[in-house]
Amino acid sequence: MYTYWKGRRPLYIISILIYILANVLLAAVPANYGALIVLRVVQAFGSSAVVSLGAGTVADIIEPKKRARAMSYFLFGPQCGPILGPVIGGALVDKTSWRWIFGFLAISGATLWLVLVFALPETLRARVGNGSVYTDKSWLLLPPKLSSDLVPESERGPPPPKPTLKGYWKLFQYPPIGITCMNTAILYSSYFCIAIQLPSALGDVYHWSSSEVGAGYAVVGVAMVIGSICGGRFSDWRRKQSVQMHGESNIHPEARLNDQIWGLFLASAGLIMFGFFVEHALHPAATLISTFIVGFGMSWMFVASNAFLTLCLAQQAAGAFALGNMLRSPAAAVAAAIITPLVQKMGWGYCFLSLGLLNLLGIGSMLIVLRTQSTRWAKARLAKGAQTGHQNTSPKPN
Protein backbone atom coordinates (compact mmCIF):
# COMPACT_ATOMS: atom_id res chain seq x y z
CA MET A 1 0.00 0.00 0.00
CA TYR A 2 2.83 2.40 0.94
CA THR A 3 4.28 2.20 -2.54
CA TYR A 4 1.25 3.93 -4.10
CA TRP A 5 1.63 7.26 -2.30
CA LYS A 6 5.35 7.55 -1.48
CA GLY A 7 6.73 5.68 -4.46
CA ARG A 8 8.57 2.44 -4.95
CA ARG A 9 12.09 3.56 -4.07
CA PRO A 10 11.44 4.20 -0.33
CA LEU A 11 9.86 0.80 0.13
CA TYR A 12 12.72 -0.95 -1.68
CA ILE A 13 15.19 0.70 0.69
CA ILE A 14 13.17 0.06 3.86
CA SER A 15 12.31 -3.55 2.97
CA ILE A 16 15.90 -4.56 2.19
CA LEU A 17 17.04 -2.84 5.40
CA ILE A 18 14.58 -4.99 7.38
CA TYR A 19 15.86 -8.07 5.55
CA ILE A 20 19.49 -7.21 6.39
CA LEU A 21 18.70 -6.62 10.06
CA ALA A 22 16.85 -9.95 10.33
CA ASN A 23 19.80 -11.82 8.81
CA VAL A 24 22.31 -10.12 11.11
CA LEU A 25 20.24 -11.13 14.14
CA LEU A 26 19.80 -14.69 12.82
CA ALA A 27 23.57 -14.98 12.47
CA ALA A 28 24.32 -13.49 15.89
CA VAL A 29 21.65 -14.43 18.45
CA PRO A 30 22.02 -17.61 20.55
CA ALA A 31 20.34 -20.68 19.08
CA ASN A 32 16.68 -20.54 20.08
CA TYR A 33 13.73 -22.03 18.24
CA GLY A 34 11.32 -19.21 19.08
CA ALA A 35 13.79 -16.52 18.02
CA LEU A 36 14.48 -18.42 14.80
CA ILE A 37 10.79 -18.50 13.88
CA VAL A 38 10.20 -14.82 14.68
CA LEU A 39 13.29 -13.61 12.84
CA ARG A 40 12.55 -15.78 9.83
CA VAL A 41 9.11 -14.15 9.65
CA VAL A 42 10.75 -10.71 9.75
CA GLN A 43 13.25 -11.84 7.11
CA ALA A 44 10.44 -13.03 4.84
CA PHE A 45 8.53 -9.78 5.41
CA GLY A 46 11.48 -7.77 4.13
CA SER A 47 12.21 -9.95 1.12
CA SER A 48 8.66 -10.67 -0.05
CA ALA A 49 7.77 -6.98 -0.37
CA VAL A 50 10.57 -6.53 -2.90
CA VAL A 51 9.08 -9.15 -5.24
CA SER A 52 5.78 -7.29 -5.52
CA LEU A 53 7.62 -4.00 -5.93
CA GLY A 54 9.62 -5.49 -8.77
CA ALA A 55 6.45 -6.36 -10.65
CA GLY A 56 5.25 -2.80 -10.18
CA THR A 57 8.53 -1.41 -11.48
CA VAL A 58 8.30 -3.59 -14.58
CA ALA A 59 4.78 -2.26 -15.19
CA ASP A 60 6.07 1.32 -14.79
CA ILE A 61 8.79 1.12 -17.42
CA ILE A 62 7.82 -1.59 -19.93
CA GLU A 63 5.11 -1.12 -22.53
CA PRO A 64 2.38 -3.79 -22.89
CA LYS A 65 3.70 -5.46 -26.03
CA LYS A 66 6.93 -6.44 -24.25
CA ARG A 67 5.47 -7.03 -20.80
CA ALA A 68 5.58 -10.84 -20.67
CA ARG A 69 9.21 -11.01 -21.81
CA ALA A 70 10.14 -8.37 -19.22
CA MET A 71 8.31 -10.31 -16.52
CA SER A 72 10.22 -13.45 -17.50
CA TYR A 73 13.54 -11.64 -17.02
CA PHE A 74 12.33 -10.18 -13.73
CA LEU A 75 11.31 -13.64 -12.48
CA PHE A 76 14.75 -14.94 -13.43
CA GLY A 77 16.02 -13.59 -10.10
CA PRO A 78 13.57 -15.36 -7.76
CA GLN A 79 13.87 -18.54 -9.81
CA CYS A 80 17.65 -18.68 -9.39
CA GLY A 81 17.05 -19.26 -5.67
CA PRO A 82 16.33 -23.00 -5.99
CA ILE A 83 19.53 -23.36 -8.04
CA LEU A 84 21.97 -21.23 -6.06
CA GLY A 85 20.52 -21.59 -2.54
CA PRO A 86 21.30 -25.27 -1.92
CA VAL A 87 24.74 -24.96 -3.54
CA ILE A 88 25.86 -21.87 -1.60
CA GLY A 89 24.21 -22.97 1.64
CA GLY A 90 25.72 -26.45 1.45
CA ALA A 91 29.20 -25.06 0.77
CA LEU A 92 28.97 -22.63 3.69
CA VAL A 93 27.79 -25.31 6.11
CA ASP A 94 30.54 -27.70 5.00
CA LYS A 95 33.31 -25.11 5.44
CA THR A 96 32.01 -22.98 8.33
CA SER A 97 28.73 -23.14 10.28
CA TRP A 98 25.04 -22.63 9.60
CA ARG A 99 25.28 -19.07 10.96
CA TRP A 100 27.34 -18.04 7.96
CA ILE A 101 24.34 -18.74 5.73
CA PHE A 102 22.63 -15.75 7.32
CA GLY A 103 25.91 -13.83 7.40
CA PHE A 104 26.24 -14.31 3.65
CA LEU A 105 22.64 -13.18 3.14
CA ALA A 106 23.26 -10.08 5.27
CA ILE A 107 26.40 -9.17 3.30
CA SER A 108 24.77 -9.74 -0.09
CA GLY A 109 21.67 -7.85 1.07
CA ALA A 110 23.81 -4.90 2.20
CA THR A 111 25.51 -4.83 -1.20
CA LEU A 112 22.12 -4.77 -2.91
CA TRP A 113 20.92 -2.05 -0.54
CA LEU A 114 23.82 0.21 -1.55
CA VAL A 115 23.00 -0.33 -5.22
CA LEU A 116 19.37 0.62 -4.56
CA VAL A 117 20.29 3.73 -2.57
CA PHE A 118 22.75 5.09 -5.11
CA ALA A 119 21.48 3.79 -8.45
CA LEU A 120 17.72 3.02 -8.44
CA PRO A 121 15.55 5.96 -9.53
CA GLU A 122 11.88 6.30 -8.69
CA THR A 123 9.61 4.81 -11.37
CA LEU A 124 6.08 5.39 -10.05
CA ARG A 125 4.44 7.51 -12.74
CA ALA A 126 2.20 9.28 -10.26
CA ARG A 127 5.39 10.88 -8.87
CA VAL A 128 7.87 11.14 -11.75
CA GLY A 129 5.71 10.98 -14.88
CA ASN A 130 7.64 9.53 -17.81
CA GLY A 131 10.96 9.76 -15.96
CA SER A 132 12.29 12.75 -17.90
CA VAL A 133 13.36 14.28 -14.57
CA TYR A 134 16.30 11.86 -14.62
CA THR A 135 17.42 12.38 -18.23
CA ASP A 136 20.04 15.04 -17.44
CA LYS A 137 21.33 13.35 -14.29
CA SER A 138 24.11 10.86 -13.69
CA TRP A 139 23.23 7.22 -13.21
CA LEU A 140 24.48 7.68 -9.65
CA LEU A 141 21.90 9.40 -7.44
CA LEU A 142 24.00 11.93 -5.54
CA PRO A 143 23.17 12.94 -2.91
CA PRO A 144 20.91 9.92 -2.31
CA LYS A 145 17.38 10.60 -1.03
CA LEU A 146 14.81 8.25 0.45
CA SER A 147 12.07 9.47 -1.89
CA SER A 148 12.09 11.32 -5.19
CA ASP A 149 11.05 14.88 -5.92
CA LEU A 150 7.62 15.29 -7.45
CA VAL A 151 7.48 16.48 -11.03
CA PRO A 152 4.93 19.19 -11.91
CA GLU A 153 1.38 17.91 -11.67
CA SER A 154 0.83 18.29 -15.42
CA GLU A 155 3.65 15.79 -16.08
CA ARG A 156 2.60 13.15 -13.58
CA GLY A 157 0.72 10.00 -14.42
CA PRO A 158 -2.80 9.56 -13.06
CA PRO A 159 -2.90 8.92 -9.30
CA PRO A 160 -3.65 5.31 -8.38
CA PRO A 161 -6.71 4.44 -6.33
CA LYS A 162 -6.22 4.62 -2.58
CA PRO A 163 -5.11 1.13 -1.49
CA THR A 164 -7.30 -0.53 1.14
CA LEU A 165 -8.05 -4.08 2.20
CA LYS A 166 -11.54 -3.58 0.79
CA GLY A 167 -9.95 -2.51 -2.48
CA TYR A 168 -7.89 -5.69 -2.63
CA TRP A 169 -11.03 -7.71 -2.04
CA LYS A 170 -12.70 -5.91 -4.95
CA LEU A 171 -9.71 -6.77 -7.14
CA PHE A 172 -10.10 -10.41 -6.23
CA GLN A 173 -13.81 -10.27 -7.04
CA TYR A 174 -13.05 -9.42 -10.68
CA PRO A 175 -13.46 -12.98 -12.04
CA PRO A 176 -10.35 -13.22 -14.26
CA ILE A 177 -8.15 -11.99 -11.40
CA GLY A 178 -9.76 -14.29 -8.85
CA ILE A 179 -9.53 -17.34 -11.11
CA THR A 180 -5.94 -16.52 -12.07
CA CYS A 181 -4.88 -16.14 -8.45
CA MET A 182 -6.60 -19.38 -7.47
CA ASN A 183 -5.03 -21.31 -10.34
CA THR A 184 -1.54 -20.06 -9.59
CA ALA A 185 -2.01 -20.83 -5.88
CA ILE A 186 -3.10 -24.40 -6.63
CA LEU A 187 -0.22 -24.98 -9.04
CA TYR A 188 2.37 -23.41 -6.75
CA SER A 189 1.20 -25.50 -3.80
CA SER A 190 1.38 -28.60 -6.02
CA TYR A 191 4.96 -27.74 -6.95
CA PHE A 192 5.69 -27.22 -3.27
CA CYS A 193 4.49 -30.76 -2.62
CA ILE A 194 7.22 -31.99 -4.96
CA ALA A 195 9.78 -29.70 -3.32
CA ILE A 196 8.91 -31.12 0.11
CA GLN A 197 8.80 -34.76 -0.99
CA LEU A 198 11.80 -34.77 -3.33
CA PRO A 199 14.30 -35.62 -0.55
CA SER A 200 12.15 -38.60 0.47
CA ALA A 201 11.77 -39.73 -3.13
CA LEU A 202 15.45 -39.49 -4.02
CA GLY A 203 16.75 -40.56 -0.61
CA ASP A 204 14.36 -43.35 0.41
CA VAL A 205 13.46 -44.76 -3.01
CA TYR A 206 16.69 -44.19 -4.94
CA HIS A 207 19.06 -44.07 -1.93
CA TRP A 208 20.75 -40.85 -2.97
CA SER A 209 23.06 -38.99 -0.58
CA SER A 210 22.25 -35.53 0.79
CA SER A 211 24.57 -33.83 -1.70
CA GLU A 212 23.02 -35.75 -4.60
CA VAL A 213 19.53 -34.76 -3.42
CA GLY A 214 20.64 -31.11 -3.35
CA ALA A 215 21.87 -31.43 -6.93
CA GLY A 216 18.48 -32.88 -7.87
CA TYR A 217 16.83 -29.58 -6.95
CA ALA A 218 18.90 -27.85 -9.62
CA VAL A 219 16.88 -29.65 -12.30
CA VAL A 220 13.60 -27.98 -11.38
CA GLY A 221 15.41 -24.68 -10.84
CA VAL A 222 16.85 -24.72 -14.36
CA ALA A 223 13.42 -25.72 -15.68
CA MET A 224 11.81 -22.68 -14.07
CA VAL A 225 14.34 -20.32 -15.63
CA ILE A 226 13.91 -21.85 -19.10
CA GLY A 227 10.12 -21.99 -18.78
CA SER A 228 9.96 -18.36 -17.71
CA ILE A 229 12.02 -17.08 -20.64
CA CYS A 230 10.26 -19.28 -23.21
CA GLY A 231 6.82 -18.46 -21.82
CA GLY A 232 7.50 -14.72 -21.87
CA ARG A 233 8.67 -14.71 -25.47
CA PHE A 234 5.76 -16.91 -26.55
CA SER A 235 3.17 -14.70 -24.83
CA ASP A 236 4.55 -11.51 -26.41
CA TRP A 237 4.72 -13.22 -29.81
CA ARG A 238 1.09 -14.32 -29.50
CA ARG A 239 0.04 -10.80 -28.58
CA LYS A 240 1.91 -9.39 -31.57
CA GLN A 241 0.10 -11.81 -33.89
CA SER A 242 -3.27 -10.88 -32.39
CA VAL A 243 -2.58 -7.16 -32.76
CA GLN A 244 -1.69 -7.62 -36.43
CA MET A 245 -4.93 -9.53 -37.01
CA HIS A 246 -7.39 -7.53 -34.91
CA GLY A 247 -5.76 -4.18 -34.09
CA GLU A 248 -4.25 -2.83 -30.87
CA SER A 249 -7.52 -1.47 -29.50
CA ASN A 250 -9.24 -4.87 -29.72
CA ILE A 251 -6.64 -6.80 -27.70
CA HIS A 252 -7.36 -6.81 -23.98
CA PRO A 253 -5.01 -8.00 -21.20
CA GLU A 254 -7.38 -10.92 -20.64
CA ALA A 255 -6.08 -12.40 -23.90
CA ARG A 256 -2.86 -13.23 -22.03
CA LEU A 257 -4.79 -15.80 -20.01
CA ASN A 258 -4.92 -18.04 -23.06
CA ASP A 259 -1.18 -18.61 -22.67
CA GLN A 260 -1.65 -20.07 -19.18
CA ILE A 261 -3.26 -23.20 -20.51
CA TRP A 262 -0.12 -24.72 -22.01
CA GLY A 263 1.77 -24.34 -18.75
CA LEU A 264 -1.08 -25.90 -16.79
CA PHE A 265 -1.21 -28.89 -19.12
CA LEU A 266 2.53 -29.50 -18.80
CA ALA A 267 2.60 -29.05 -15.04
CA SER A 268 -0.39 -31.35 -14.52
CA ALA A 269 1.22 -34.04 -16.67
CA GLY A 270 4.49 -33.67 -14.79
CA LEU A 271 2.77 -34.06 -11.41
CA ILE A 272 1.06 -37.28 -12.49
CA MET A 273 4.30 -38.63 -13.98
CA PHE A 274 6.27 -37.81 -10.82
CA GLY A 275 3.92 -39.75 -8.55
CA PHE A 276 3.83 -42.93 -10.62
CA PHE A 277 7.54 -42.80 -11.54
CA VAL A 278 8.49 -42.71 -7.86
CA GLU A 279 5.92 -45.32 -6.86
CA HIS A 280 7.27 -47.77 -9.44
CA ALA A 281 10.90 -46.75 -8.80
CA LEU A 282 11.65 -46.02 -12.44
CA HIS A 283 15.09 -44.73 -13.36
CA PRO A 284 15.87 -41.54 -11.37
CA ALA A 285 16.37 -39.66 -14.64
CA ALA A 286 12.67 -40.20 -15.39
CA THR A 287 11.72 -38.76 -12.00
CA LEU A 288 13.94 -35.72 -12.52
CA ILE A 289 12.49 -35.19 -16.00
CA SER A 290 9.02 -35.12 -14.46
CA THR A 291 10.14 -32.42 -12.00
CA PHE A 292 11.61 -30.50 -14.95
CA ILE A 293 8.23 -30.61 -16.71
CA VAL A 294 6.46 -29.33 -13.58
CA GLY A 295 8.93 -26.47 -13.12
CA PHE A 296 8.83 -25.52 -16.81
CA GLY A 297 5.02 -25.55 -16.93
CA MET A 298 4.63 -23.62 -13.68
CA SER A 299 6.99 -20.84 -14.79
CA TRP A 300 5.34 -20.66 -18.21
CA MET A 301 1.99 -20.15 -16.52
CA PHE A 302 3.29 -17.63 -13.98
CA VAL A 303 4.73 -15.38 -16.69
CA ALA A 304 1.39 -15.21 -18.49
CA SER A 305 -0.47 -14.69 -15.20
CA ASN A 306 1.80 -11.90 -14.01
CA ALA A 307 1.76 -10.17 -17.39
CA PHE A 308 -2.05 -10.19 -17.26
CA LEU A 309 -2.15 -8.89 -13.67
CA THR A 310 0.22 -5.98 -14.36
CA LEU A 311 -1.62 -5.05 -17.58
CA CYS A 312 -5.16 -5.46 -16.29
CA LEU A 313 -4.63 -2.94 -13.49
CA ALA A 314 -1.70 -0.85 -14.64
CA GLN A 315 -1.97 1.65 -11.76
CA GLN A 316 -2.16 -1.15 -9.18
CA ALA A 317 0.34 -3.56 -10.73
CA ALA A 318 2.30 -4.17 -7.53
CA GLY A 319 -0.92 -4.67 -5.57
CA ALA A 320 -2.33 -7.14 -8.10
CA PHE A 321 0.95 -9.07 -8.06
CA ALA A 322 0.94 -9.05 -4.24
CA LEU A 323 -2.62 -10.37 -4.27
CA GLY A 324 -1.39 -13.45 -6.10
CA ASN A 325 1.40 -13.90 -3.56
CA MET A 326 -1.07 -13.62 -0.69
CA LEU A 327 -2.84 -16.73 -1.97
CA ARG A 328 0.21 -18.67 -3.13
CA SER A 329 2.15 -18.48 0.11
CA PRO A 330 -0.62 -19.77 2.44
CA ALA A 331 -1.47 -22.47 -0.10
CA ALA A 332 2.17 -23.60 -0.12
CA ALA A 333 2.23 -23.64 3.69
CA VAL A 334 -0.88 -25.84 3.81
CA ALA A 335 0.59 -28.14 1.15
CA ALA A 336 3.82 -28.51 3.12
CA ALA A 337 1.85 -29.49 6.23
CA ILE A 338 -0.37 -32.14 4.64
CA ILE A 339 1.61 -33.69 1.79
CA THR A 340 3.59 -36.23 3.85
CA PRO A 341 0.50 -37.74 5.57
CA LEU A 342 -1.31 -37.81 2.21
CA VAL A 343 1.53 -39.68 0.51
CA GLN A 344 1.65 -42.16 3.38
CA LYS A 345 -2.09 -42.85 3.15
CA MET A 346 -2.69 -42.62 -0.60
CA GLY A 347 0.66 -43.67 -2.00
CA TRP A 348 2.88 -41.68 -4.34
CA GLY A 349 0.91 -42.42 -7.51
CA TYR A 350 -2.63 -41.60 -6.41
CA CYS A 351 -1.59 -38.61 -4.31
CA PHE A 352 0.11 -36.82 -7.20
CA LEU A 353 -2.56 -38.02 -9.63
CA SER A 354 -5.06 -36.13 -7.46
CA LEU A 355 -2.89 -33.03 -7.55
CA GLY A 356 -2.61 -33.25 -11.32
CA LEU A 357 -6.37 -33.57 -11.73
CA LEU A 358 -6.91 -30.63 -9.37
CA ASN A 359 -4.79 -28.50 -11.66
CA LEU A 360 -6.70 -29.75 -14.70
CA LEU A 361 -9.82 -28.27 -13.12
CA GLY A 362 -7.99 -24.96 -13.30
CA ILE A 363 -7.65 -25.43 -17.05
CA GLY A 364 -11.39 -25.97 -17.29
CA SER A 365 -12.11 -22.74 -15.46
CA MET A 366 -9.70 -20.84 -17.69
CA LEU A 367 -11.40 -22.20 -20.80
CA ILE A 368 -14.76 -21.00 -19.49
CA VAL A 369 -13.33 -17.53 -18.88
CA LEU A 370 -11.69 -17.31 -22.28
CA ARG A 371 -14.47 -18.66 -24.44
CA THR A 372 -17.57 -17.28 -22.77
CA GLN A 373 -16.97 -14.29 -20.56
CA SER A 374 -13.53 -12.67 -20.88
CA THR A 375 -14.47 -10.13 -23.58
CA ARG A 376 -17.58 -9.02 -21.69
CA TRP A 377 -15.65 -8.72 -18.42
CA ALA A 378 -12.88 -6.75 -20.11
CA LYS A 379 -15.35 -4.26 -21.61
CA ALA A 380 -17.10 -3.88 -18.25
CA ARG A 381 -13.75 -3.27 -16.54
CA LEU A 382 -12.75 -0.60 -19.06
CA ALA A 383 -16.15 1.08 -18.84
CA LYS A 384 -15.95 1.19 -15.06
CA GLY A 385 -12.43 2.58 -15.26
CA ALA A 386 -13.59 5.34 -17.60
CA GLN A 387 -16.41 6.28 -15.20
CA THR A 388 -14.13 6.48 -12.16
CA GLY A 389 -11.30 8.20 -14.02
CA HIS A 390 -8.85 5.33 -13.56
CA GLN A 391 -8.06 3.82 -16.91
CA ASN A 392 -6.57 0.36 -16.68
CA THR A 393 -4.25 0.66 -19.59
CA SER A 394 -0.49 0.91 -19.31
CA PRO A 395 1.09 4.23 -20.28
CA LYS A 396 3.75 3.87 -22.91
CA PRO A 397 7.21 5.03 -21.87
CA ASN A 398 8.98 7.67 -23.89
C-alpha positions in Angstrom: 0.0 0.0 0.0 2.8 2.4 0.9 4.3 2.2 -2.5 1.2 3.9 -4.1 1.6 7.3 -2.3 5.3 7.5 -1.5 6.7 5.7 -4.5 8.6 2.4 -5.0 12.1 3.6 -4.1 11.4 4.2 -0.3 9.9 0.8 0.1 12.7 -0.9 -1.7 15.2 0.7 0.7 13.2 0.1 3.9 12.3 -3.6 3.0 15.9 -4.6 2.2 17.0 -2.8 5.4 14.6 -5.0 7.4 15.9 -8.1 5.6 19.5 -7.2 6.4 18.7 -6.6 10.1 16.9 -9.9 10.3 19.8 -11.8 8.8 22.3 -10.1 11.1 20.2 -11.1 14.1 19.8 -14.7 12.8 23.6 -15.0 12.5 24.3 -13.5 15.9 21.6 -14.4 18.4 22.0 -17.6 20.5 20.3 -20.7 19.1 16.7 -20.5 20.1 13.7 -22.0 18.2 11.3 -19.2 19.1 13.8 -16.5 18.0 14.5 -18.4 14.8 10.8 -18.5 13.9 10.2 -14.8 14.7 13.3 -13.6 12.8 12.6 -15.8 9.8 9.1 -14.2 9.7 10.8 -10.7 9.8 13.3 -11.8 7.1 10.4 -13.0 4.8 8.5 -9.8 5.4 11.5 -7.8 4.1 12.2 -9.9 1.1 8.7 -10.7 -0.1 7.8 -7.0 -0.4 10.6 -6.5 -2.9 9.1 -9.1 -5.2 5.8 -7.3 -5.5 7.6 -4.0 -5.9 9.6 -5.5 -8.8 6.5 -6.4 -10.7 5.3 -2.8 -10.2 8.5 -1.4 -11.5 8.3 -3.6 -14.6 4.8 -2.3 -15.2 6.1 1.3 -14.8 8.8 1.1 -17.4 7.8 -1.6 -19.9 5.1 -1.1 -22.5 2.4 -3.8 -22.9 3.7 -5.5 -26.0 6.9 -6.4 -24.2 5.5 -7.0 -20.8 5.6 -10.8 -20.7 9.2 -11.0 -21.8 10.1 -8.4 -19.2 8.3 -10.3 -16.5 10.2 -13.5 -17.5 13.5 -11.6 -17.0 12.3 -10.2 -13.7 11.3 -13.6 -12.5 14.8 -14.9 -13.4 16.0 -13.6 -10.1 13.6 -15.4 -7.8 13.9 -18.5 -9.8 17.6 -18.7 -9.4 17.1 -19.3 -5.7 16.3 -23.0 -6.0 19.5 -23.4 -8.0 22.0 -21.2 -6.1 20.5 -21.6 -2.5 21.3 -25.3 -1.9 24.7 -25.0 -3.5 25.9 -21.9 -1.6 24.2 -23.0 1.6 25.7 -26.4 1.4 29.2 -25.1 0.8 29.0 -22.6 3.7 27.8 -25.3 6.1 30.5 -27.7 5.0 33.3 -25.1 5.4 32.0 -23.0 8.3 28.7 -23.1 10.3 25.0 -22.6 9.6 25.3 -19.1 11.0 27.3 -18.0 8.0 24.3 -18.7 5.7 22.6 -15.7 7.3 25.9 -13.8 7.4 26.2 -14.3 3.7 22.6 -13.2 3.1 23.3 -10.1 5.3 26.4 -9.2 3.3 24.8 -9.7 -0.1 21.7 -7.8 1.1 23.8 -4.9 2.2 25.5 -4.8 -1.2 22.1 -4.8 -2.9 20.9 -2.0 -0.5 23.8 0.2 -1.5 23.0 -0.3 -5.2 19.4 0.6 -4.6 20.3 3.7 -2.6 22.8 5.1 -5.1 21.5 3.8 -8.5 17.7 3.0 -8.4 15.5 6.0 -9.5 11.9 6.3 -8.7 9.6 4.8 -11.4 6.1 5.4 -10.0 4.4 7.5 -12.7 2.2 9.3 -10.3 5.4 10.9 -8.9 7.9 11.1 -11.8 5.7 11.0 -14.9 7.6 9.5 -17.8 11.0 9.8 -16.0 12.3 12.8 -17.9 13.4 14.3 -14.6 16.3 11.9 -14.6 17.4 12.4 -18.2 20.0 15.0 -17.4 21.3 13.4 -14.3 24.1 10.9 -13.7 23.2 7.2 -13.2 24.5 7.7 -9.7 21.9 9.4 -7.4 24.0 11.9 -5.5 23.2 12.9 -2.9 20.9 9.9 -2.3 17.4 10.6 -1.0 14.8 8.2 0.5 12.1 9.5 -1.9 12.1 11.3 -5.2 11.1 14.9 -5.9 7.6 15.3 -7.4 7.5 16.5 -11.0 4.9 19.2 -11.9 1.4 17.9 -11.7 0.8 18.3 -15.4 3.6 15.8 -16.1 2.6 13.1 -13.6 0.7 10.0 -14.4 -2.8 9.6 -13.1 -2.9 8.9 -9.3 -3.6 5.3 -8.4 -6.7 4.4 -6.3 -6.2 4.6 -2.6 -5.1 1.1 -1.5 -7.3 -0.5 1.1 -8.1 -4.1 2.2 -11.5 -3.6 0.8 -10.0 -2.5 -2.5 -7.9 -5.7 -2.6 -11.0 -7.7 -2.0 -12.7 -5.9 -5.0 -9.7 -6.8 -7.1 -10.1 -10.4 -6.2 -13.8 -10.3 -7.0 -13.1 -9.4 -10.7 -13.5 -13.0 -12.0 -10.3 -13.2 -14.3 -8.1 -12.0 -11.4 -9.8 -14.3 -8.9 -9.5 -17.3 -11.1 -5.9 -16.5 -12.1 -4.9 -16.1 -8.4 -6.6 -19.4 -7.5 -5.0 -21.3 -10.3 -1.5 -20.1 -9.6 -2.0 -20.8 -5.9 -3.1 -24.4 -6.6 -0.2 -25.0 -9.0 2.4 -23.4 -6.8 1.2 -25.5 -3.8 1.4 -28.6 -6.0 5.0 -27.7 -7.0 5.7 -27.2 -3.3 4.5 -30.8 -2.6 7.2 -32.0 -5.0 9.8 -29.7 -3.3 8.9 -31.1 0.1 8.8 -34.8 -1.0 11.8 -34.8 -3.3 14.3 -35.6 -0.5 12.1 -38.6 0.5 11.8 -39.7 -3.1 15.5 -39.5 -4.0 16.7 -40.6 -0.6 14.4 -43.3 0.4 13.5 -44.8 -3.0 16.7 -44.2 -4.9 19.1 -44.1 -1.9 20.7 -40.8 -3.0 23.1 -39.0 -0.6 22.3 -35.5 0.8 24.6 -33.8 -1.7 23.0 -35.7 -4.6 19.5 -34.8 -3.4 20.6 -31.1 -3.3 21.9 -31.4 -6.9 18.5 -32.9 -7.9 16.8 -29.6 -6.9 18.9 -27.9 -9.6 16.9 -29.6 -12.3 13.6 -28.0 -11.4 15.4 -24.7 -10.8 16.8 -24.7 -14.4 13.4 -25.7 -15.7 11.8 -22.7 -14.1 14.3 -20.3 -15.6 13.9 -21.8 -19.1 10.1 -22.0 -18.8 10.0 -18.4 -17.7 12.0 -17.1 -20.6 10.3 -19.3 -23.2 6.8 -18.5 -21.8 7.5 -14.7 -21.9 8.7 -14.7 -25.5 5.8 -16.9 -26.5 3.2 -14.7 -24.8 4.5 -11.5 -26.4 4.7 -13.2 -29.8 1.1 -14.3 -29.5 0.0 -10.8 -28.6 1.9 -9.4 -31.6 0.1 -11.8 -33.9 -3.3 -10.9 -32.4 -2.6 -7.2 -32.8 -1.7 -7.6 -36.4 -4.9 -9.5 -37.0 -7.4 -7.5 -34.9 -5.8 -4.2 -34.1 -4.2 -2.8 -30.9 -7.5 -1.5 -29.5 -9.2 -4.9 -29.7 -6.6 -6.8 -27.7 -7.4 -6.8 -24.0 -5.0 -8.0 -21.2 -7.4 -10.9 -20.6 -6.1 -12.4 -23.9 -2.9 -13.2 -22.0 -4.8 -15.8 -20.0 -4.9 -18.0 -23.1 -1.2 -18.6 -22.7 -1.6 -20.1 -19.2 -3.3 -23.2 -20.5 -0.1 -24.7 -22.0 1.8 -24.3 -18.8 -1.1 -25.9 -16.8 -1.2 -28.9 -19.1 2.5 -29.5 -18.8 2.6 -29.1 -15.0 -0.4 -31.4 -14.5 1.2 -34.0 -16.7 4.5 -33.7 -14.8 2.8 -34.1 -11.4 1.1 -37.3 -12.5 4.3 -38.6 -14.0 6.3 -37.8 -10.8 3.9 -39.8 -8.6 3.8 -42.9 -10.6 7.5 -42.8 -11.5 8.5 -42.7 -7.9 5.9 -45.3 -6.9 7.3 -47.8 -9.4 10.9 -46.7 -8.8 11.6 -46.0 -12.4 15.1 -44.7 -13.4 15.9 -41.5 -11.4 16.4 -39.7 -14.6 12.7 -40.2 -15.4 11.7 -38.8 -12.0 13.9 -35.7 -12.5 12.5 -35.2 -16.0 9.0 -35.1 -14.5 10.1 -32.4 -12.0 11.6 -30.5 -15.0 8.2 -30.6 -16.7 6.5 -29.3 -13.6 8.9 -26.5 -13.1 8.8 -25.5 -16.8 5.0 -25.6 -16.9 4.6 -23.6 -13.7 7.0 -20.8 -14.8 5.3 -20.7 -18.2 2.0 -20.2 -16.5 3.3 -17.6 -14.0 4.7 -15.4 -16.7 1.4 -15.2 -18.5 -0.5 -14.7 -15.2 1.8 -11.9 -14.0 1.8 -10.2 -17.4 -2.1 -10.2 -17.3 -2.2 -8.9 -13.7 0.2 -6.0 -14.4 -1.6 -5.0 -17.6 -5.2 -5.5 -16.3 -4.6 -2.9 -13.5 -1.7 -0.8 -14.6 -2.0 1.6 -11.8 -2.2 -1.1 -9.2 0.3 -3.6 -10.7 2.3 -4.2 -7.5 -0.9 -4.7 -5.6 -2.3 -7.1 -8.1 0.9 -9.1 -8.1 0.9 -9.0 -4.2 -2.6 -10.4 -4.3 -1.4 -13.4 -6.1 1.4 -13.9 -3.6 -1.1 -13.6 -0.7 -2.8 -16.7 -2.0 0.2 -18.7 -3.1 2.1 -18.5 0.1 -0.6 -19.8 2.4 -1.5 -22.5 -0.1 2.2 -23.6 -0.1 2.2 -23.6 3.7 -0.9 -25.8 3.8 0.6 -28.1 1.2 3.8 -28.5 3.1 1.9 -29.5 6.2 -0.4 -32.1 4.6 1.6 -33.7 1.8 3.6 -36.2 3.8 0.5 -37.7 5.6 -1.3 -37.8 2.2 1.5 -39.7 0.5 1.7 -42.2 3.4 -2.1 -42.8 3.2 -2.7 -42.6 -0.6 0.7 -43.7 -2.0 2.9 -41.7 -4.3 0.9 -42.4 -7.5 -2.6 -41.6 -6.4 -1.6 -38.6 -4.3 0.1 -36.8 -7.2 -2.6 -38.0 -9.6 -5.1 -36.1 -7.5 -2.9 -33.0 -7.5 -2.6 -33.3 -11.3 -6.4 -33.6 -11.7 -6.9 -30.6 -9.4 -4.8 -28.5 -11.7 -6.7 -29.8 -14.7 -9.8 -28.3 -13.1 -8.0 -25.0 -13.3 -7.6 -25.4 -17.0 -11.4 -26.0 -17.3 -12.1 -22.7 -15.5 -9.7 -20.8 -17.7 -11.4 -22.2 -20.8 -14.8 -21.0 -19.5 -13.3 -17.5 -18.9 -11.7 -17.3 -22.3 -14.5 -18.7 -24.4 -17.6 -17.3 -22.8 -17.0 -14.3 -20.6 -13.5 -12.7 -20.9 -14.5 -10.1 -23.6 -17.6 -9.0 -21.7 -15.7 -8.7 -18.4 -12.9 -6.7 -20.1 -15.3 -4.3 -21.6 -17.1 -3.9 -18.3 -13.8 -3.3 -16.5 -12.8 -0.6 -19.1 -16.2 1.1 -18.8 -16.0 1.2 -15.1 -12.4 2.6 -15.3 -13.6 5.3 -17.6 -16.4 6.3 -15.2 -14.1 6.5 -12.2 -11.3 8.2 -14.0 -8.8 5.3 -13.6 -8.1 3.8 -16.9 -6.6 0.4 -16.7 -4.2 0.7 -19.6 -0.5 0.9 -19.3 1.1 4.2 -20.3 3.7 3.9 -22.9 7.2 5.0 -21.9 9.0 7.7 -23.9 
